[in-house]
């Protein structure tokens, strides 16, 4: 996805210097920085959750992974 963003003019030389040091390009440096920031914020949010919230979130993730292709009728569910 291509997005146009405004970047402070004072950051552009710094980004170019980082790209040269890393033998990369400015786009890759910015993508890495944004990815790091998003991961950092996710970890920060997880660390601030209570145990009950973490359990609920884990259950939500498990439910999203579950395959819901086959439906089970009530008799199979309660008589198994």
C-alpha positions, 0 to 999 in steps of 0.5 A, spaced: 500 500 500 502 506 498 501 512 502 504 519 502 506 522 508 509 529 511 516 528 514 519 533 518 525 536 513 530 536 519 529 528 519 530 527 512 538 527 512 538 523 519 534 518 515 538 518 509 544 517 514 541 511 517 540 508 511 547 509 508 550 506 515 545 500 515 546 499 507 539 500 506 534 505 503 530 510 507 523 506 505 526 500 509 529 504 515 522 507 516 518 501 515 523 498 520 522 503 525 514 503 524 514 496 525 518 496 532 514 502 534 507 498 533 510 492 536 513 496 542 506 499 543 502 492 543 507 489 548 506 495 552 498 494 552 499 487 554 503 488 560 498 493 562 492 488 562 490 484 568 490 477 568 483 476 566 484 481 560 490 477 558 486 470 559 480 473 555 484 475 549 488 469 549 481 465 548 479 470 543 485 469 539 484 461 540 477 462 537 479 466 531 484 460 529 478 455 530 475 452 524 468 453 523 467 450 517 463 444 520 457 446 524 455 441 530 448 440 532 445 441 539 445 433 540 452 432 538 455 438 542 451 436 549 451 428 548 459 427 547 
